[in-house]
Amino acid sequence: MAVPIAVLDCDLLLYGRGHRTLDRFKLEDVTDEYLVSTYGFPRQFIYYLVDLLGASLSRPTQRSRAISPETQILAALGFYTSGSFQTRMGDAIGISQASMSRCVANVTEALVERASQFIHFPEDETAVQSLKDDFYGLAGMPGVLGVVDCTHVTIKAPNAEDLSYVNRKGLHSLNCLMVCDARGVLLSAETHWPGSLPDCTVLQRAALTNQFETELHKDGWLLGDSSFFLRTWLMTPLHIPETPAEYRYNMAHSATHNVIERTFRTIRSRFRCLDGSKGTLQYSPEKSSHIILACCVLHNISLEHGLDVWSSPAAGHVEQPEEEYEQMESMDSEACRIRQELLLTHFS
């Protein structure tokens, strides 16, 4: 018996002539509770994504029909928040697993194209001061423009010969460098670094370093842990605090820097494709990097819409490769002077 070609051709579903679409799933037909439990987000948030990404996801071709932007977004959210291409999820919105995979690729690229719109440092003086004030309110650490750290996301092995992605645990991963504000909003996200690189090397090579050394705010700094070297724009904890002021500085530093760890946990909890519970990301490093960045964009958009960063349930502990680094102070005398002045002025 002949099989209709429409069943076999996934492109027939994804791209279509004009704007005729396959709309087998209607948002108005289900409850918000169902949408949150299945796709991770409520109805109004999904409608916002349709408005934001719709033009990029509606690309007419000479084909006959297309999957609607709404359905493509639901397919992608289902994957991001569950970590798997489940048959039941595809059945729910009326598409195959192969079509779901293509939807994820389309939505991912549309979000990555808009990354700079949603992930960036504030530029006007009022917003920068507000950023510092929010951090100061956490633990009394002044001048903070963001907290920085790295987190690993496991991926499938690119090939047997490429060891650049093998981290210290022997797993293939991407080492992602991120900065967030006091609410957990991401201000910078570089998701493409090979897992074999230690955190300090990632920062040394990152666009973030060039940004702070050549462009950004000379009257503030980031906070980083001891895996990074002290810089004029990056305050690290003291290795061996001795005075009461040094202990107070380290305590304030730790309490403030903890925001990025909480943010990592929340992102992994919300986007289970990143937490390893359903296995590694089964994509090339480049595509995996884009999926991570797309989740970062969605994270920030969710905060804009009042989906609070701390409201998600905490994810289970995700074991991260332990950094092996020498505990040594920076040779940057100006950075040491700035930290010492900070100690004397605010913690003595």
VOTORGU-200874 format. One record per residue (C-alpha): residue in three letters; x, y negated, z; residue number from 1. Coordinates in pm, 1 decimal. Layout:
N
> res_xx_yy_zz_n
> ala_X_Y_Z_NUM
...
//
This chain:
348
> res_xx_yy_zz_n
> met_0.0_0.0_0.0_1
> ala_135.7_-339.7_-91.0_2
> val_216.8_-564.2_203.5_3
> pro_117.5_-931.1_158.6_4
> ile_426.8_-1144.6_116.1_5
> ala_297.6_-1398.0_371.9_6
> val_352.9_-1146.1_648.3_7
> leu_717.3_-1104.6_558.2_8
> asp_822.8_-1459.0_478.3_9
> cys_889.3_-1654.2_798.3_10
> asp_976.3_-1966.0_600.0_11
> leu_623.5_-1957.7_467.4_12
> leu_509.2_-2011.8_823.4_13
> leu_762.8_-2275.1_918.0_14
> tyr_755.3_-2509.6_621.1_15
> gly_459.5_-2590.0_403.5_16
> arg_321.3_-2791.7_117.1_17
> gly_179.3_-3118.4_243.8_18
> his_76.9_-3103.0_610.0_19
> arg_-138.4_-2794.2_621.1_20
> thr_-45.1_-2597.2_930.6_21
> leu_-117.6_-2276.2_1114.1_22
> asp_-289.4_-2382.1_1436.8_23
> arg_-376.9_-2056.5_1608.9_24
> phe_-318.3_-2201.2_1955.3_25
> lys_-496.4_-2510.8_2083.5_26
> leu_-366.0_-2698.7_2386.1_27
> glu_-716.6_-2812.0_2474.7_28
> asp_-832.5_-2450.3_2499.9_29
> val_-614.6_-2364.9_2802.2_30
> thr_-561.5_-2505.3_3149.9_31
> asp_-266.9_-2709.4_3271.0_32
> glu_-189.8_-2427.8_3514.0_33
> tyr_-153.4_-2184.1_3226.4_34
> leu_71.9_-2421.9_3032.8_35
> val_299.0_-2479.6_3332.2_36
> ser_321.8_-2110.2_3418.4_37
> thr_386.8_-2002.0_3058.1_38
> tyr_573.4_-2294.5_2901.0_39
> gly_704.7_-2479.9_3205.3_40
> phe_534.5_-2815.0_3145.5_41
> pro_186.7_-2972.2_3164.8_42
> arg_-31.7_-3078.6_2874.2_43
> gln_49.8_-3451.5_2869.0_44
> phe_422.9_-3378.9_2863.9_45
> ile_377.5_-3146.2_2567.2_46
> tyr_168.0_-3407.9_2385.7_47
> tyr_450.9_-3657.7_2441.4_48
> leu_700.2_-3415.4_2283.5_49
> val_468.9_-3369.4_1985.1_50
> asp_464.5_-3747.6_1932.9_51
> leu_842.0_-3771.7_1983.9_52
> leu_948.2_-3480.5_1764.2_53
> gly_655.9_-3441.4_1527.2_54
> ala_814.7_-3620.5_1232.8_55
> ser_1129.6_-3407.9_1255.3_56
> leu_928.0_-3087.0_1277.9_57
> ser_694.7_-3167.1_985.7_58
> arg_910.7_-3118.8_678.8_59
> pro_695.0_-3053.9_372.8_60
> thr_829.3_-2816.1_107.9_61
> gln_684.2_-2631.4_-186.4_62
> arg_559.5_-2356.6_44.1_63
> ser_191.0_-2315.5_117.5_64
> arg_154.7_-2345.6_496.6_65
> ala_357.9_-2444.4_800.2_66
> ile_362.9_-2390.8_1174.8_67
> ser_245.4_-2710.4_1343.5_68
> pro_489.1_-2920.5_1549.1_69
> glu_272.8_-2843.3_1852.9_70
> thr_317.6_-2468.8_1809.8_71
> gln_689.7_-2502.6_1736.8_72
> ile_735.8_-2700.2_2058.9_73
> leu_543.4_-2442.6_2262.5_74
> ala_758.5_-2165.0_2118.4_75
> ala_1078.7_-2351.0_2207.2_76
> leu_959.8_-2442.9_2558.4_77
> gly_862.6_-2079.7_2611.6_78
> phe_1216.1_-1970.8_2528.3_79
> tyr_1392.1_-2247.6_2724.0_80
> thr_1191.4_-2181.2_3040.1_81
> ser_1179.1_-1800.2_3023.6_82
> gly_1507.1_-1712.6_2853.4_83
> ser_1360.2_-1454.9_2619.1_84
> phe_1163.6_-1415.6_2295.7_85
> gln_878.4_-1220.5_2449.3_86
> thr_633.3_-1056.1_2213.2_87
> arg_339.6_-1157.1_2432.5_88
> met_442.3_-1522.6_2409.9_89
> gly_459.0_-1508.4_2032.1_90
> asp_123.3_-1332.3_2026.8_91
> ala_-26.9_-1604.0_2246.6_92
> ile_53.4_-1876.1_1993.0_93
> gly_7.3_-1654.3_1688.9_94
> ile_361.0_-1620.3_1551.5_95
> ser_624.3_-1348.7_1525.5_96
> gln_946.9_-1331.6_1726.0_97
> ala_1141.4_-1418.6_1408.8_98
> ser_931.2_-1730.3_1367.4_99
> met_978.9_-1814.6_1735.8_100
> ser_1354.6_-1804.0_1682.3_101
> arg_1326.4_-2046.9_1393.4_102
> cys_1103.6_-2274.0_1601.0_103
> val_1364.3_-2280.9_1877.8_104
> ala_1630.1_-2380.1_1624.0_105
> asn_1414.3_-2660.4_1482.9_106
> val_1312.7_-2806.5_1818.3_107
> thr_1666.2_-2775.7_1953.8_108
> glu_1811.7_-2977.4_1667.6_109
> ala_1537.1_-3238.9_1696.4_110
> leu_1615.2_-3284.7_2067.2_111
> val_1993.3_-3293.9_2009.3_112
> glu_1942.6_-3568.3_1750.2_113
> arg_1782.7_-3777.2_2027.0_114
> ala_2033.3_-3697.5_2302.9_115
> ser_2189.0_-4045.0_2309.2_116
> gln_1842.0_-4196.9_2348.2_117
> phe_1783.6_-4014.5_2675.9_118
> ile_2132.2_-3940.1_2816.3_119
> his_2342.5_-4252.7_2870.5_120
> phe_2484.6_-4486.6_3132.9_121
> pro_2290.7_-4805.8_3204.3_122
> glu_2437.1_-5115.5_3042.6_123
> asp_2274.3_-5425.6_3189.8_124
> glu_2402.5_-5556.1_3521.4_125
> thr_2073.1_-5515.8_3704.5_126
> ala_2047.6_-5146.7_3615.6_127
> val_2413.0_-5086.3_3708.3_128
> gln_2364.4_-5249.1_4048.3_129
> ser_2050.3_-5044.0_4104.3_130
> leu_2253.0_-4731.4_4025.1_131
> lys_2510.7_-4825.3_4290.3_132
> asp_2242.9_-4913.5_4544.9_133
> asp_2070.9_-4576.9_4502.5_134
> phe_2397.5_-4391.6_4564.8_135
> tyr_2485.6_-4612.4_4860.8_136
> gly_2151.0_-4525.3_5015.8_137
> leu_2240.5_-4155.6_5020.1_138
> ala_2546.7_-4160.8_5246.4_139
> gly_2696.1_-4509.7_5247.5_140
> met_2944.0_-4457.7_4961.7_141
> pro_2981.5_-4790.6_4775.7_142
> gly_3047.9_-4857.4_4407.3_143
> val_2934.3_-4518.9_4277.5_144
> leu_2826.6_-4511.3_3913.2_145
> gly_2768.6_-4135.2_3894.4_146
> val_2874.8_-3795.5_4026.7_147
> val_3060.6_-3562.3_3791.1_148
> asp_3118.3_-3188.2_3784.6_149
> cys_3135.8_-2888.8_3551.2_150
> thr_2912.1_-2583.3_3528.5_151
> his_2950.6_-2267.2_3321.4_152
> val_2678.5_-2119.0_3098.4_153
> thr_2747.1_-1767.2_2974.6_154
> ile_2723.8_-1691.1_2603.8_155
> lys_2778.2_-1386.6_2384.6_156
> ala_3137.0_-1321.1_2275.8_157
> pro_3208.6_-1517.2_1953.8_158
> asn_3442.1_-1238.4_1838.5_159
> ala_3686.1_-992.6_1986.6_160
> glu_3993.3_-1201.6_1904.9_161
> asp_3874.7_-1536.3_2042.5_162
> leu_3969.6_-1555.5_2410.0_163
> ser_3922.2_-1931.1_2441.3_164
> tyr_3570.8_-1881.5_2578.1_165
> val_3668.6_-1623.6_2842.7_166
> asn_3649.3_-1778.5_3189.0_167
> arg_3821.7_-1671.2_3508.4_168
> lys_3550.0_-1416.0_3580.9_169
> gly_3617.7_-1246.0_3246.9_170
> leu_3286.9_-1369.3_3100.6_171
> his_3241.5_-1570.5_2782.4_172
> ser_3103.5_-1912.3_2865.5_173
> leu_3082.1_-2278.9_2784.9_174
> asn_3218.1_-2516.8_3048.4_175
> cys_2976.8_-2810.4_3057.6_176
> leu_3082.5_-3147.6_3196.7_177
> met_2796.2_-3357.1_3331.2_178
> val_2735.9_-3678.7_3524.0_179
> cys_2412.0_-3766.1_3702.3_180
> asp_2267.7_-4051.3_3906.0_181
> ala_2124.9_-4035.1_4258.5_182
> arg_1791.5_-3897.2_4130.4_183
> gly_1952.3_-3626.0_3919.4_184
> val_1906.5_-3807.5_3586.5_185
> leu_2189.7_-3706.8_3354.9_186
> leu_2407.2_-3997.6_3241.2_187
> ser_2651.8_-3787.5_3038.3_188
> ala_2650.5_-3426.7_2915.9_189
> glu_2928.5_-3259.2_2717.4_190
> thr_2820.7_-2899.7_2664.9_191
> his_3068.1_-2767.6_2406.3_192
> trp_3390.4_-2701.4_2601.5_193
> pro_3529.6_-2341.7_2594.9_194
> gly_3496.4_-2151.7_2922.0_195
> ser_3870.0_-2083.7_2949.7_196
> leu_3941.6_-2452.9_3011.2_197
> pro_3966.8_-2557.1_3378.5_198
> asp_3753.3_-2848.9_3489.9_199
> cys_4046.3_-3091.3_3506.7_200
> thr_4142.0_-3014.8_3145.7_201
> val_3784.8_-3056.7_3027.2_202
> leu_3770.1_-3400.5_3187.8_203
> gln_4109.8_-3495.5_3048.0_204
> arg_3989.5_-3420.4_2692.6_205
> ala_3633.1_-3543.3_2735.2_206
> ala_3475.0_-3843.9_2570.4_207
> leu_3375.8_-3946.9_2923.9_208
> thr_3739.8_-4021.4_3010.5_209
> asn_3785.4_-4242.2_2706.5_210
> gln_3456.8_-4411.8_2789.7_211
> phe_3568.7_-4507.2_3139.3_212
> glu_3928.8_-4590.4_3055.3_213
> thr_3848.1_-4814.3_2759.3_214
> glu_3491.4_-4937.5_2786.8_215
> leu_3299.1_-4894.9_3107.6_216
> his_3265.3_-5069.8_3439.0_217
> lys_3587.6_-5172.4_3607.8_218
> asp_3404.7_-5245.9_3934.3_219
> gly_3289.4_-4894.7_4018.6_220
> trp_3377.5_-4527.6_3993.3_221
> leu_3253.0_-4175.9_3957.3_222
> leu_3280.1_-3919.1_4236.2_223
> gly_3441.0_-3584.6_4155.3_224
> asp_3550.4_-3287.4_4363.3_225
> ser_3905.8_-3163.5_4417.6_226
> ser_3917.5_-2984.7_4084.0_227
> phe_3979.2_-3329.4_3932.4_228
> phe_4269.9_-3567.8_3980.3_229
> leu_4220.6_-3903.4_4147.6_230
> arg_4190.4_-4188.1_3896.5_231
> thr_4109.8_-4555.3_3924.1_232
> trp_3756.4_-4475.6_3804.5_233
> leu_3722.0_-4132.4_3972.2_234
> met_3730.8_-4100.3_4350.9_235
> thr_3810.0_-3753.4_4486.7_236
> pro_3810.2_-3624.6_4847.4_237
> leu_4124.7_-3628.9_5057.4_238
> his_4285.5_-3284.6_5072.9_239
> ile_4383.6_-3305.9_5439.9_240
> pro_4193.0_-3583.8_5619.9_241
> glu_4367.8_-3697.5_5936.6_242
> thr_4205.4_-4015.5_6065.0_243
> pro_3840.6_-4074.5_6162.3_244
> ala_3806.9_-4303.8_5858.8_245
> glu_3932.8_-4029.4_5627.5_246
> tyr_3686.1_-3780.1_5777.1_247
> arg_3400.2_-4027.3_5733.8_248
> tyr_3506.3_-4090.7_5373.7_249
> asn_3514.4_-3716.7_5297.8_250
> met_3174.5_-3659.5_5458.9_251
> ala_3015.3_-3943.5_5262.2_252
> his_3184.2_-3820.5_4946.0_253
> ser_3056.5_-3464.5_4995.3_254
> ala_2700.2_-3571.2_5075.3_255
> thr_2686.3_-3794.6_4769.6_256
> his_2854.9_-3551.5_4531.2_257
> asn_2608.3_-3279.0_4633.1_258
> val_2349.4_-3443.8_4408.1_259
> ile_2512.5_-3294.5_4096.6_260
> glu_2506.9_-2944.5_4247.7_261
> arg_2137.3_-2982.0_4322.8_262
> thr_2082.4_-3105.7_3969.8_263
> phe_2259.4_-2804.1_3822.7_264
> arg_2041.2_-2573.1_4032.9_265
> thr_1725.9_-2750.9_3924.2_266
> ile_1816.5_-2739.6_3554.8_267
> arg_1888.5_-2366.7_3578.3_268
> ser_1564.2_-2310.8_3765.4_269
> arg_1358.2_-2502.0_3510.9_270
> phe_1537.2_-2365.8_3204.1_271
> arg_1591.6_-1996.8_3271.4_272
> cys_1765.4_-1943.6_2937.8_273
> leu_2069.0_-2100.0_3111.1_274
> asp_2072.0_-1912.9_3440.8_275
> gly_2182.2_-1572.5_3312.6_276
> ser_1882.8_-1386.7_3460.3_277
> lys_1778.3_-1268.8_3113.6_278
> gly_2134.9_-1219.2_2993.5_279
> thr_2371.9_-1449.2_2810.0_280
> leu_2270.7_-1690.4_2536.6_281
> gln_2280.8_-1476.7_2222.1_282
> tyr_2409.8_-1749.9_1994.3_283
> ser_2735.9_-1887.6_1862.7_284
> pro_2917.0_-2139.3_2085.3_285
> glu_2792.1_-2427.4_1869.6_286
> lys_2427.2_-2319.7_1880.6_287
> ser_2451.4_-2237.2_2251.3_288
> ser_2597.2_-2581.8_2316.1_289
> his_2302.7_-2738.6_2133.5_290
> ile_2049.9_-2536.0_2335.0_291
> ile_2213.9_-2650.4_2660.2_292
> leu_2209.8_-3012.8_2544.6_293
> ala_1845.0_-2981.6_2437.7_294
> cys_1758.8_-2861.2_2788.9_295
> cys_1949.2_-3159.0_2932.1_296
> val_1741.8_-3394.7_2717.6_297
> leu_1420.1_-3227.1_2833.3_298
> his_1541.2_-3252.7_3193.2_299
> asn_1576.7_-3630.6_3163.0_300
> ile_1247.1_-3670.0_2977.2_301
> ser_1072.5_-3473.2_3252.3_302
> leu_1208.1_-3716.6_3512.7_303
> glu_1079.8_-4009.3_3307.3_304
> his_737.0_-3848.4_3326.6_305
> gly_741.1_-3806.2_3703.0_306
> leu_823.8_-3435.9_3708.0_307
> asp_1057.7_-3481.4_4001.4_308
> val_1400.4_-3321.3_3983.3_309
> trp_1366.6_-3175.2_4332.9_310
> ser_1012.6_-3042.2_4291.5_311
> ser_1110.0_-2723.6_4108.6_312
> pro_1173.3_-2414.8_4322.2_313
> ala_1541.5_-2347.3_4380.5_314
> ala_1694.4_-2095.4_4145.8_315
> gly_1883.0_-1798.4_4275.5_316
> his_2253.6_-1844.6_4324.3_317
> val_2439.5_-1839.8_3995.5_318
> glu_2798.4_-1734.1_4044.2_319
> gln_3035.6_-1982.4_3886.6_320
> pro_3400.3_-1912.1_3806.0_321
> glu_3613.6_-2036.9_4091.2_322
> glu_3857.4_-2303.6_3992.2_323
> glu_4220.4_-2233.0_4074.1_324
> tyr_4404.3_-2559.2_4109.0_325
> glu_4681.7_-2700.0_4317.2_326
> gln_4563.2_-2927.0_4593.8_327
> met_4779.4_-3225.1_4517.6_328
> glu_4730.5_-3595.7_4528.9_329
> ser_4730.6_-3809.9_4218.9_330
> met_5053.2_-3971.8_4105.4_331
> asp_4845.9_-4271.8_3997.3_332
> ser_4956.3_-4534.1_4249.3_333
> glu_4680.1_-4775.4_4151.3_334
> ala_4416.4_-4505.6_4205.7_335
> cys_4565.9_-4428.4_4546.8_336
> arg_4558.5_-4798.5_4633.6_337
> ile_4191.3_-4827.7_4537.2_338
> arg_4093.3_-4527.5_4747.4_339
> gln_4294.1_-4654.5_5044.6_340
> glu_4125.8_-4994.6_5015.6_341
> leu_3788.9_-4819.3_5003.4_342
> leu_3878.8_-4632.4_5322.8_343
> leu_3987.1_-4946.8_5505.4_344
> thr_3697.3_-5162.2_5387.9_345
> his_3404.7_-4924.3_5433.2_346
> phe_3503.3_-4631.9_5655.7_347
> ser_3738.1_-4773.5_5921.2_348
//
